[in-house]
Amino acid sequence: MNGSQGKEDLISACENALHYFGGVPLATVPDNLKAAVTKSNRYEPL
């Protein structure tokens, strides 16, 4: 792991965490991480 915050690394990290915990939540909400949110908006982030 190289510590990057690219989209591929974020998706891989989330996938690994979900496999580790053995399930998925009803929703996953990013905290405005640059790789996950390209345009912030309180109700409809992109």
PDB file as gemmi writes it, atoms N, CA and C in Angstrom:
CRYST1    1.000    1.000    1.000  90.00  90.00  90.00 P 1                      
ATOM      1  N   MET A   1       0.854  -1.184   0.000  1.00  0.00           N  
ATOM      2  CA  MET A   1       0.000   0.000   0.000  1.00  0.00           C  
ATOM      3  C   MET A   1       0.888   1.232   0.000  1.00  0.00           C  
ATOM      4  N   ASN A   2       0.540   2.222  -0.824  1.00  0.00           N  
ATOM      5  CA  ASN A   2       1.393   3.389  -0.967  1.00  0.00           C  
ATOM      6  C   ASN A   2       0.849   4.651  -0.313  1.00  0.00           C  
ATOM      7  N   GLY A   3      -0.304   4.607   0.322  1.00  0.00           N  
ATOM      8  CA  GLY A   3      -0.834   5.771   1.016  1.00  0.00           C  
ATOM      9  C   GLY A   3      -1.529   6.763   0.107  1.00  0.00           C  
ATOM     10  N   SER A   4      -1.794   6.368  -1.131  1.00  0.00           N  
ATOM     11  CA  SER A   4      -2.464   7.248  -2.087  1.00  0.00           C  
ATOM     12  C   SER A   4      -3.923   7.437  -1.691  1.00  0.00           C  
ATOM     13  N   GLN A   5      -4.516   8.547  -2.134  1.00  0.00           N  
ATOM     14  CA  GLN A   5      -5.938   8.776  -1.900  1.00  0.00           C  
ATOM     15  C   GLN A   5      -6.699   8.806  -3.218  1.00  0.00           C  
ATOM     16  N   GLY A   6      -6.224   8.030  -4.198  1.00  0.00           N  
ATOM     17  CA  GLY A   6      -6.915   7.935  -5.477  1.00  0.00           C  
ATOM     18  C   GLY A   6      -8.184   7.112  -5.360  1.00  0.00           C  
ATOM     19  N   LYS A   7      -9.043   7.211  -6.378  1.00  0.00           N  
ATOM     20  CA  LYS A   7     -10.318   6.497  -6.356  1.00  0.00           C  
ATOM     21  C   LYS A   7     -10.126   4.993  -6.228  1.00  0.00           C  
ATOM     22  N   GLU A   8      -9.163   4.454  -6.972  1.00  0.00           N  
ATOM     23  CA  GLU A   8      -8.945   3.009  -6.946  1.00  0.00           C  
ATOM     24  C   GLU A   8      -8.529   2.549  -5.552  1.00  0.00           C  
ATOM     25  N   ASP A   9      -7.670   3.332  -4.902  1.00  0.00           N  
ATOM     26  CA  ASP A   9      -7.218   2.976  -3.558  1.00  0.00           C  
ATOM     27  C   ASP A   9      -8.345   3.081  -2.543  1.00  0.00           C  
ATOM     28  N   LEU A  10      -9.191   4.085  -2.685  1.00  0.00           N  
ATOM     29  CA  LEU A  10     -10.331   4.244  -1.781  1.00  0.00           C  
ATOM     30  C   LEU A  10     -11.290   3.067  -1.923  1.00  0.00           C  
ATOM     31  N   ILE A  11     -11.603   2.696  -3.154  1.00  0.00           N  
ATOM     32  CA  ILE A  11     -12.518   1.585  -3.395  1.00  0.00           C  
ATOM     33  C   ILE A  11     -11.928   0.291  -2.852  1.00  0.00           C  
ATOM     34  N   SER A  12     -10.638   0.083  -3.082  1.00  0.00           N  
ATOM     35  CA  SER A  12      -9.971  -1.123  -2.583  1.00  0.00           C  
ATOM     36  C   SER A  12      -9.999  -1.171  -1.055  1.00  0.00           C  
ATOM     37  N   ALA A  13      -9.729  -0.051  -0.410  1.00  0.00           N  
ATOM     38  CA  ALA A  13      -9.736   0.001   1.053  1.00  0.00           C  
ATOM     39  C   ALA A  13     -11.128  -0.291   1.606  1.00  0.00           C  
ATOM     40  N   CYS A  14     -12.163   0.284   0.986  1.00  0.00           N  
ATOM     41  CA  CYS A  14     -13.537   0.026   1.436  1.00  0.00           C  
ATOM     42  C   CYS A  14     -13.904  -1.434   1.225  1.00  0.00           C  
ATOM     43  N   GLU A  15     -13.526  -1.990   0.083  1.00  0.00           N  
ATOM     44  CA  GLU A  15     -13.818  -3.396  -0.193  1.00  0.00           C  
ATOM     45  C   GLU A  15     -13.130  -4.307   0.825  1.00  0.00           C  
ATOM     46  N   ASN A  16     -11.874  -4.030   1.107  1.00  0.00           N  
ATOM     47  CA  ASN A  16     -11.141  -4.834   2.090  1.00  0.00           C  
ATOM     48  C   ASN A  16     -11.768  -4.740   3.476  1.00  0.00           C  
ATOM     49  N   ALA A  17     -12.194  -3.543   3.864  1.00  0.00           N  
ATOM     50  CA  ALA A  17     -12.824  -3.369   5.179  1.00  0.00           C  
ATOM     51  C   ALA A  17     -14.138  -4.143   5.266  1.00  0.00           C  
ATOM     52  N   LEU A  18     -14.940  -4.101   4.208  1.00  0.00           N  
ATOM     53  CA  LEU A  18     -16.216  -4.808   4.214  1.00  0.00           C  
ATOM     54  C   LEU A  18     -16.013  -6.319   4.267  1.00  0.00           C  
ATOM     55  N   HIS A  19     -14.995  -6.812   3.572  1.00  0.00           N  
ATOM     56  CA  HIS A  19     -14.670  -8.240   3.655  1.00  0.00           C  
ATOM     57  C   HIS A  19     -14.230  -8.594   5.069  1.00  0.00           C  
ATOM     58  N   TYR A  20     -13.428  -7.746   5.675  1.00  0.00           N  
ATOM     59  CA  TYR A  20     -12.938  -7.994   7.028  1.00  0.00           C  
ATOM     60  C   TYR A  20     -14.093  -8.078   8.031  1.00  0.00           C  
ATOM     61  N   PHE A  21     -15.029  -7.140   7.934  1.00  0.00           N  
ATOM     62  CA  PHE A  21     -16.149  -7.113   8.875  1.00  0.00           C  
ATOM     63  C   PHE A  21     -17.226  -8.142   8.527  1.00  0.00           C  
ATOM     64  N   GLY A  22     -17.187  -8.687   7.325  1.00  0.00           N  
ATOM     65  CA  GLY A  22     -18.111  -9.742   6.939  1.00  0.00           C  
ATOM     66  C   GLY A  22     -19.509  -9.278   6.611  1.00  0.00           C  
ATOM     67  N   GLY A  23     -19.668  -8.050   6.156  1.00  0.00           N  
ATOM     68  CA  GLY A  23     -20.990  -7.551   5.802  1.00  0.00           C  
ATOM     69  C   GLY A  23     -20.909  -6.134   5.288  1.00  0.00           C  
ATOM     70  N   VAL A  24     -22.068  -5.597   4.973  1.00  0.00           N  
ATOM     71  CA  VAL A  24     -22.130  -4.236   4.453  1.00  0.00           C  
ATOM     72  C   VAL A  24     -23.172  -3.429   5.216  1.00  0.00           C  
ATOM     73  N   PRO A  25     -22.939  -2.126   5.383  1.00  0.00           N  
ATOM     74  CA  PRO A  25     -23.937  -1.269   6.037  1.00  0.00           C  
ATOM     75  C   PRO A  25     -25.037  -0.886   5.039  1.00  0.00           C  
ATOM     76  N   LEU A  26     -26.100  -0.306   5.526  1.00  0.00           N  
ATOM     77  CA  LEU A  26     -27.161   0.173   4.635  1.00  0.00           C  
ATOM     78  C   LEU A  26     -26.676   1.320   3.764  1.00  0.00           C  
ATOM     79  N   ALA A  27     -25.752   2.128   4.282  1.00  0.00           N  
ATOM     80  CA  ALA A  27     -25.213   3.252   3.522  1.00  0.00           C  
ATOM     81  C   ALA A  27     -23.767   3.492   3.918  1.00  0.00           C  
ATOM     82  N   THR A  28     -22.987   3.980   2.972  1.00  0.00           N  
ATOM     83  CA  THR A  28     -21.608   4.370   3.230  1.00  0.00           C  
ATOM     84  C   THR A  28     -21.494   5.845   2.875  1.00  0.00           C  
ATOM     85  N   VAL A  29     -21.079   6.667   3.823  1.00  0.00           N  
ATOM     86  CA  VAL A  29     -21.016   8.105   3.615  1.00  0.00           C  
ATOM     87  C   VAL A  29     -19.564   8.572   3.732  1.00  0.00           C  
ATOM     88  N   PRO A  30     -18.955   9.031   2.627  1.00  0.00           N  
ATOM     89  CA  PRO A  30     -17.587   9.541   2.713  1.00  0.00           C  
ATOM     90  C   PRO A  30     -17.568  10.891   3.429  1.00  0.00           C  
ATOM     91  N   ASP A  31     -16.439  11.254   3.984  1.00  0.00           N  
ATOM     92  CA  ASP A  31     -16.334  12.515   4.723  1.00  0.00           C  
ATOM     93  C   ASP A  31     -15.618  13.591   3.903  1.00  0.00           C  
ATOM     94  N   ASN A  32     -16.055  13.778   2.655  1.00  0.00           N  
ATOM     95  CA  ASN A  32     -15.489  14.760   1.733  1.00  0.00           C  
ATOM     96  C   ASN A  32     -14.035  14.480   1.376  1.00  0.00           C  
ATOM     97  N   LEU A  33     -13.652  13.213   1.373  1.00  0.00           N  
ATOM     98  CA  LEU A  33     -12.337  12.817   0.912  1.00  0.00           C  
ATOM     99  C   LEU A  33     -12.219  13.209  -0.559  1.00  0.00           C  
ATOM    100  N   LYS A  34     -11.137  13.853  -0.940  1.00  0.00           N  
ATOM    101  CA  LYS A  34     -10.967  14.357  -2.299  1.00  0.00           C  
ATOM    102  C   LYS A  34     -11.193  13.271  -3.358  1.00  0.00           C  
ATOM    103  N   ALA A  35     -10.782  12.039  -3.080  1.00  0.00           N  
ATOM    104  CA  ALA A  35     -10.954  10.954  -4.043  1.00  0.00           C  
ATOM    105  C   ALA A  35     -12.414  10.541  -4.191  1.00  0.00           C  
ATOM    106  N   ALA A  36     -13.233  10.760  -3.179  1.00  0.00           N  
ATOM    107  CA  ALA A  36     -14.617  10.301  -3.210  1.00  0.00           C  
ATOM    108  C   ALA A  36     -15.603  11.394  -3.591  1.00  0.00           C  
ATOM    109  N   VAL A  37     -15.293  12.639  -3.297  1.00  0.00           N  
ATOM    110  CA  VAL A  37     -16.211  13.744  -3.549  1.00  0.00           C  
ATOM    111  C   VAL A  37     -15.512  14.778  -4.423  1.00  0.00           C  
ATOM    112  N   THR A  38     -16.040  14.986  -5.641  1.00  0.00           N  
ATOM    113  CA  THR A  38     -15.432  15.965  -6.546  1.00  0.00           C  
ATOM    114  C   THR A  38     -16.087  17.336  -6.427  1.00  0.00           C  
ATOM    115  N   LYS A  39     -17.351  17.374  -5.987  1.00  0.00           N  
ATOM    116  CA  LYS A  39     -18.042  18.648  -5.765  1.00  0.00           C  
ATOM    117  C   LYS A  39     -18.905  18.490  -4.529  1.00  0.00           C  
ATOM    118  N   SER A  40     -18.608  19.265  -3.497  1.00  0.00           N  
ATOM    119  CA  SER A  40     -19.362  19.116  -2.256  1.00  0.00           C  
ATOM    120  C   SER A  40     -20.713  19.815  -2.332  1.00  0.00           C  
ATOM    121  N   ASN A  41     -21.684  19.204  -1.681  1.00  0.00           N  
ATOM    122  CA  ASN A  41     -23.024  19.742  -1.568  1.00  0.00           C  
ATOM    123  C   ASN A  41     -23.646  19.018  -0.378  1.00  0.00           C  
ATOM    124  N   ARG A  42     -24.312  19.755   0.468  1.00  0.00           N  
ATOM    125  CA  ARG A  42     -24.868  19.158   1.688  1.00  0.00           C  
ATOM    126  C   ARG A  42     -25.803  17.988   1.408  1.00  0.00           C  
ATOM    127  N   TYR A  43     -26.598  18.072   0.323  1.00  0.00           N  
ATOM    128  CA  TYR A  43     -27.618  17.069   0.066  1.00  0.00           C  
ATOM    129  C   TYR A  43     -27.283  16.131  -1.097  1.00  0.00           C  
ATOM    130  N   GLU A  44     -26.538  16.597  -2.081  1.00  0.00           N  
ATOM    131  CA  GLU A  44     -26.232  15.777  -3.255  1.00  0.00           C  
ATOM    132  C   GLU A  44     -24.767  15.942  -3.667  1.00  0.00           C  
ATOM    133  N   PRO A  45     -23.823  15.405  -2.906  1.00  0.00           N  
ATOM    134  CA  PRO A  45     -22.426  15.510  -3.321  1.00  0.00           C  
ATOM    135  C   PRO A  45     -22.157  14.661  -4.561  1.00  0.00           C  
ATOM    136  N   LEU A  46     -21.220  15.091  -5.360  1.00  0.00           N  
ATOM    137  CA  LEU A  46     -20.828  14.305  -6.547  1.00  0.00           C  
ATOM    138  C   LEU A  46     -19.580  13.534  -6.248  1.00  0.00           C  
TER     139      LEU A  46                                                      
END                                                                             
